[in-house]
Amino acid sequence: METKVIRITSAPLSEQLVLPGQIIASGGLVVFPTETVYGLGGNALNPASSKKIYAAKGRPSDNPLIVHVARPEDAEELAFTVPSFYELAQAFMPGPLTVILKKKDIVPSETSGGLDTVAIRCPANPVAHALIECAGVPIAAPSANLSGKPSPTSAQDVLEDMSGRVDCIIDGGPSDIGLESTIVSLAGDVPVLLRPGGITYDALLCVLPGLEIAHAVTHEIGIHEKALSPGMKYRHYAPSKPLILLKGPEEKILSFLKQKQLSEKCAILCYSEELSQLNGERLYDIGRGSDLETQAHRLFSSIRMADRSDAAVIYAHLPILDGLGLALYNRLIRAAAHTVIEL
């Protein structure tokens, strides 16, 4: 398949997105930017389109897709909405939030991963919003990477994984946040945080005081446990090389890294303040230790760069569990297949 690349300019979006909208409406696949990461989009109401998405990613078909809509109220066509959905929508939509609801029959099982629920998101990115309008249908879109690999935060990342696998790639520049959306389930008796993201647990508590955190956010999913949302699998967001997380006092971590730089070819996802204390080979600056937003923005691109190096192994800090750190922890613990060295 020949993949067409469209680079967004200052011209009106509606003019630039006519072709991508037609591709989605007719059953094809389009990669598009969102404020979180790039998404691999198809017609959410077309079972054949969802099958194409799974095939392009090499993704198991029991892993549900997120359905993107132009307005929160568009969810009413797709799902049985509840009052707390509108409370979340008023606080956080459009934005990096996905909400899981009981689905209506209009949503094919191919899109919902065989579940009786559907994941719905209203993106804030203007290109994503305009594309949904141009397509005239809700867009099912997981992250636009090969299954298991780090999510793409630029069109160049997408080209590495998806060139020749999709009809069109829209280059809208780098993603603002760099981590996938926060996912909250409202399909059960109590609201549950299934995947942390740019909207933090503490922020959600202001709207949903009874919100619980799923065990799988920080721990391995059970071998027979069904993935209720994207990103819950044991190994996800992962480089091809081993990724090892380091936990302990900063001085011990630095000593460990200095020793490893002398004894092996290693890549390091390091904090900005550590750059001067390590030798310059295969260092990838993810931001200051206290700057979680920059770390989130740089995380996946840094993992991809480290993976392209000649390193045999990649080391990174184990993040804290507070605020945005919970989302960083969730992504890294899966990327490392829960491999942690405590120093």
C-alpha positions as semicolon CSV with decimal commas, in nm:
position;residue;x (nm);y (nm);z (nm)
1;M;0,000;0,000;0,000
2;E;0,128;0,348;-0,087
3;T;0,090;0,584;0,209
4;K;0,011;0,948;0,132
5;V;0,156;1,206;0,375
6;I;-0,028;1,535;0,428
7;R;0,158;1,808;0,617
8;I;-0,073;2,057;0,782
9;T;-0,022;2,420;0,673
10;S;-0,188;2,750;0,761
11;A;-0,465;2,688;0,507
12;P;-0,814;2,611;0,643
13;L;-0,820;2,263;0,796
14;S;-1,148;2,175;0,625
15;E;-0,974;2,211;0,286
16;Q;-0,669;2,005;0,385
17;L;-0,870;1,722;0,540
18;V;-1,119;1,651;0,261
19;L;-0,921;1,353;0,131
20;P;-0,844;1,198;0,475
21;G;-1,211;1,238;0,568
22;Q;-1,316;1,059;0,251
23;I;-1,066;0,779;0,317
24;I;-1,211;0,714;0,663
25;A;-1,571;0,737;0,544
26;S;-1,499;0,483;0,270
27;G;-1,336;0,231;0,506
28;G;-0,968;0,327;0,483
29;L;-0,713;0,412;0,751
30;V;-0,571;0,755;0,838
31;V;-0,311;0,842;1,102
32;F;-0,379;1,179;1,265
33;P;-0,236;1,393;1,545
34;T;-0,404;1,440;1,881
35;E;-0,294;1,632;2,189
36;T;-0,188;1,300;2,348
37;V;-0,019;1,084;2,081
38;Y;-0,084;1,010;1,713
39;G;-0,389;0,792;1,645
40;L;-0,454;0,526;1,380
41;G;-0,807;0,602;1,266
42;G;-1,088;0,421;1,087
43;N;-1,467;0,435;1,076
44;A;-1,577;0,322;1,424
45;L;-1,912;0,198;1,291
46;N;-1,759;-0,019;1,018
47;P;-1,645;-0,365;1,142
48;A;-1,413;-0,403;0,842
49;S;-1,235;-0,078;0,932
50;S;-1,171;-0,195;1,286
51;K;-1,032;-0,522;1,154
52;K;-0,796;-0,320;0,932
53;I;-0,677;-0,124;1,236
54;Y;-0,592;-0,443;1,425
55;A;-0,413;-0,581;1,117
56;A;-0,211;-0,261;1,062
57;K;-0,096;-0,259;1,424
58;G;-0,048;-0,634;1,455
59;R;-0,274;-0,599;1,759
60;P;-0,489;-0,869;1,923
61;S;-0,854;-0,810;1,838
62;D;-0,962;-0,844;2,204
63;N;-0,793;-0,512;2,288
64;P;-1,068;-0,246;2,263
65;L;-1,037;0,064;2,045
66;I;-1,111;0,420;2,158
67;V;-1,386;0,595;1,963
68;H;-1,322;0,964;1,895
69;V;-1,619;1,202;1,863
70;A;-1,642;1,572;1,779
71;R;-1,861;1,666;2,078
72;P;-1,931;1,495;2,411
73;E;-2,303;1,476;2,332
74;D;-2,220;1,261;2,027
75;A;-2,161;0,981;2,278
76;E;-2,538;0,946;2,314
77;E;-2,559;0,774;1,974
78;L;-2,294;0,520;2,075
79;A;-2,348;0,452;2,444
80;F;-2,581;0,467;2,741
81;T;-2,463;0,786;2,906
82;V;-2,490;0,855;3,280
83;P;-2,488;1,183;3,480
84;S;-2,122;1,144;3,581
85;F;-2,025;1,131;3,212
86;Y;-2,160;1,483;3,163
87;E;-1,985;1,601;3,479
88;L;-1,655;1,471;3,342
89;A;-1,730;1,617;3,000
90;Q;-1,794;1,961;3,146
91;A;-1,467;1,951;3,339
92;F;-1,231;1,785;3,092
93;M;-1,372;1,769;2,737
94;P;-1,250;1,834;2,479
95;G;-0,926;1,697;2,618
96;P;-0,712;1,394;2,703
97;L;-0,987;1,192;2,872
98;T;-1,149;0,866;2,760
99;V;-1,466;0,743;2,930
100;I;-1,593;0,384;2,916
101;L;-1,969;0,334;2,903
102;K;-2,209;0,052;2,822
103;K;-2,231;0,046;2,444
104;K;-2,530;0,053;2,212
105;D;-2,573;-0,197;1,928
106;I;-2,456;0,059;1,670
107;V;-2,098;0,001;1,791
108;P;-1,970;-0,325;1,637
109;S;-1,800;-0,581;1,859
110;E;-1,492;-0,549;1,636
111;T;-1,452;-0,193;1,764
112;S;-1,524;-0,273;2,130
113;G;-1,287;-0,571;2,144
114;G;-1,583;-0,804;2,208
115;L;-1,683;-0,615;2,524
116;D;-2,029;-0,478;2,600
117;T;-1,870;-0,137;2,663
118;V;-1,724;0,135;2,442
119;A;-1,441;0,382;2,514
120;I;-1,525;0,737;2,405
121;R;-1,300;1,040;2,374
122;C;-1,348;1,396;2,249
123;P;-1,001;1,521;2,146
124;A;-0,893;1,883;2,184
125;N;-0,645;1,884;1,896
126;P;-0,796;2,100;1,616
127;V;-0,674;1,865;1,340
128;A;-0,833;1,564;1,511
129;H;-1,157;1,754;1,569
130;A;-1,174;1,875;1,208
131;L;-1,100;1,527;1,074
132;I;-1,396;1,379;1,265
133;E;-1,617;1,650;1,117
134;C;-1,485;1,589;0,765
135;A;-1,528;1,212;0,792
136;G;-1,885;1,248;0,918
137;V;-1,847;0,938;1,139
138;P;-1,694;0,864;1,480
139;I;-1,332;0,753;1,443
140;A;-1,194;0,444;1,617
141;A;-0,828;0,508;1,686
142;P;-0,567;0,339;1,902
143;S;-0,214;0,482;1,906
144;A;-0,049;0,465;1,564
145;N;0,237;0,230;1,650
146;L;0,301;-0,136;1,593
147;S;0,147;-0,327;1,881
148;G;0,359;-0,320;2,196
149;K;0,600;-0,051;2,076
150;P;0,626;0,301;2,223
151;S;0,341;0,526;2,115
152;P;0,425;0,782;1,843
153;T;0,444;1,151;1,930
154;S;0,550;1,276;1,586
155;A;0,480;1,195;1,222
156;Q;0,836;1,062;1,190
157;D;0,762;0,805;1,461
158;V;0,449;0,705;1,269
159;L;0,638;0,666;0,941
160;E;0,875;0,420;1,109
161;D;0,586;0,192;1,204
162;M;0,301;0,260;0,963
163;S;0,442;0,351;0,621
164;G;0,285;0,110;0,374
165;R;0,027;-0,009;0,629
166;V;-0,219;0,284;0,610
167;D;-0,370;0,498;0,337
168;C;-0,270;0,837;0,476
169;I;-0,063;1,004;0,750
170;I;-0,144;1,359;0,861
171;D;0,163;1,542;0,993
172;G;0,039;1,793;1,247
173;G;0,365;1,842;1,436
174;P;0,468;1,698;1,775
175;S;0,209;1,591;2,031
176;D;0,155;1,835;2,316
177;I;0,123;1,590;2,607
178;G;0,310;1,282;2,487
179;L;0,115;1,021;2,687
180;E;-0,210;0,852;2,590
181;S;-0,539;0,971;2,736
182;T;-0,657;0,906;3,088
183;I;-0,921;0,629;3,088
184;V;-1,206;0,617;3,339
185;S;-1,473;0,346;3,341
186;L;-1,828;0,442;3,433
187;A;-1,965;0,103;3,328
188;G;-1,969;-0,053;3,675
189;D;-2,110;0,021;4,019
190;V;-1,821;0,257;4,103
191;P;-1,602;0,470;3,874
192;V;-1,257;0,322;3,813
193;L;-0,937;0,472;3,676
194;L;-0,808;0,216;3,425
195;R;-0,523;0,418;3,274
196;P;-0,367;0,737;3,414
197;G;-0,270;1,016;3,177
198;G;-0,251;1,393;3,145
199;I;-0,561;1,434;3,360
200;T;-0,443;1,316;3,699
201;Y;-0,619;1,106;3,960
202;D;-0,633;1,404;4,196
203;A;-0,801;1,619;3,930
204;L;-1,056;1,346;3,861
205;L;-1,135;1,313;4,232
206;C;-1,270;1,668;4,225
207;V;-1,546;1,544;3,995
208;L;-1,569;1,178;4,099
209;P;-1,504;1,159;4,478
210;G;-1,552;0,780;4,480
211;L;-1,304;0,708;4,200
212;E;-1,099;0,391;4,252
213;I;-0,768;0,299;4,087
214;A;-0,760;-0,036;3,907
215;H;-0,500;-0,282;4,037
216;A;-0,367;-0,317;3,680
217;V;-0,257;0,049;3,673
218;T;0,054;-0,037;3,876
219;H;0,060;-0,419;3,866
220;E;0,059;-0,696;3,609
221;I;-0,273;-0,794;3,458
222;G;-0,372;-1,153;3,537
223;I;-0,293;-1,412;3,272
224;H;-0,664;-1,488;3,218
225;E;-0,784;-1,134;3,293
226;K;-0,962;-0,944;3,015
227;A;-0,812;-0,609;2,910
228;L;-1,089;-0,357;2,983
229;S;-0,905;-0,073;2,811
230;P;-0,601;-0,013;2,590
231;G;-0,262;-0,028;2,760
232;M;-0,347;-0,287;3,026
233;K;-0,140;-0,569;2,878
234;Y;0,165;-0,697;3,068
235;R;0,419;-0,562;2,818
236;H;0,329;-0,245;2,631
237;Y;0,495;0,074;2,503
238;A;0,815;-0,129;2,487
239;P;1,145;-0,091;2,296
240;S;1,301;-0,392;2,126
241;K;1,590;-0,380;2,374
242;P;1,558;-0,461;2,745
243;L;1,446;-0,165;2,956
244;I;1,538;-0,173;3,325
245;L;1,400;0,069;3,585
246;L;1,604;0,189;3,880
247;K;1,462;0,261;4,226
248;G;1,653;0,413;4,515
249;P;1,839;0,722;4,636
250;E;1,972;0,947;4,358
251;E;2,335;0,903;4,464
252;K;2,308;0,523;4,444
253;I;2,139;0,539;4,104
254;L;2,410;0,769;3,969
255;S;2,684;0,541;4,102
256;F;2,515;0,241;3,940
257;L;2,483;0,420;3,605
258;K;2,847;0,535;3,608
259;Q;2,957;0,175;3,667
260;K;2,734;0,044;3,390
261;Q;2,868;0,302;3,144
262;L;3,215;0,156;3,201
263;S;3,114;-0,210;3,173
264;E;2,847;-0,227;2,902
265;K;2,687;-0,048;2,609
266;C;2,390;0,110;2,777
267;A;2,147;0,388;2,694
268;I;2,016;0,603;2,979
269;L;1,695;0,802;3,005
270;C;1,836;1,055;3,249
271;Y;1,727;1,371;3,424
272;S;1,867;1,702;3,300
273;E;2,066;1,755;3,619
274;E;2,243;1,421;3,570
275;L;2,388;1,503;3,227
276;S;2,706;1,664;3,365
277;Q;2,771;1,369;3,598
278;L;2,757;1,096;3,332
279;N;2,964;1,055;3,019
280;G;2,795;1,179;2,705
281;E;2,734;0,848;2,530
282;R;2,374;0,736;2,472
283;L;2,221;0,984;2,715
284;Y;1,862;1,093;2,653
285;D;1,748;1,395;2,853
286;I;1,384;1,352;2,962
287;G;1,375;1,675;3,167
288;R;1,445;1,769;3,526
289;G;1,353;1,518;3,795
290;S;1,085;1,752;3,928
291;D;0,940;1,838;3,584
292;L;0,689;1,561;3,522
293;E;0,519;1,738;3,229
294;T;0,844;1,754;3,032
295;Q;0,916;1,392;3,119
296;A;0,575;1,292;2,986
297;H;0,628;1,494;2,669
298;R;0,968;1,338;2,601
299;L;0,918;0,984;2,729
300;F;0,818;0,789;2,419
301;S;1,044;0,979;2,179
302;S;1,337;0,920;2,417
303;I;1,262;0,548;2,437
304;R;1,251;0,532;2,057
305;M;1,583;0,717;2,023
306;A;1,749;0,495;2,282
307;D;1,617;0,190;2,100
308;R;1,772;0,311;1,772
309;S;2,115;0,340;1,937
310;D;2,375;0,064;1,951
311;A;2,303;0,006;2,320
312;A;2,238;-0,344;2,447
313;V;2,018;-0,228;2,736
314;I;1,827;0,085;2,840
315;Y;1,809;0,221;3,196
316;A;1,556;0,469;3,337
317;H;1,434;0,598;3,672
318;L;1,127;0,441;3,830
319;P;0,883;0,736;3,855
320;I;0,697;0,844;4,165
321;L;0,329;0,753;4,204
322;D;0,194;1,104;4,265
323;G;0,026;1,334;4,013
324;L;0,146;1,286;3,657
325;G;0,408;1,049;3,797
326;L;0,142;0,779;3,817
327;A;0,098;0,793;3,438
328;L;0,475;0,784;3,382
329;Y;0,502;0,488;3,621
330;N;0,221;0,306;3,441
331;R;0,387;0,344;3,098
332;L;0,741;0,264;3,211
333;I;0,655;-0,038;3,427
334;R;0,490;-0,198;3,122
335;A;0,762;-0,091;2,882
336;A;1,009;-0,261;3,118
337;A;0,788;-0,568;3,167
338;H;0,799;-0,486;3,542
339;T;1,180;-0,521;3,556
340;V;1,302;-0,307;3,845
341;I;1,638;-0,297;4,027
342;E;1,619;-0,160;4,380
343;L;1,943;0,005;4,493
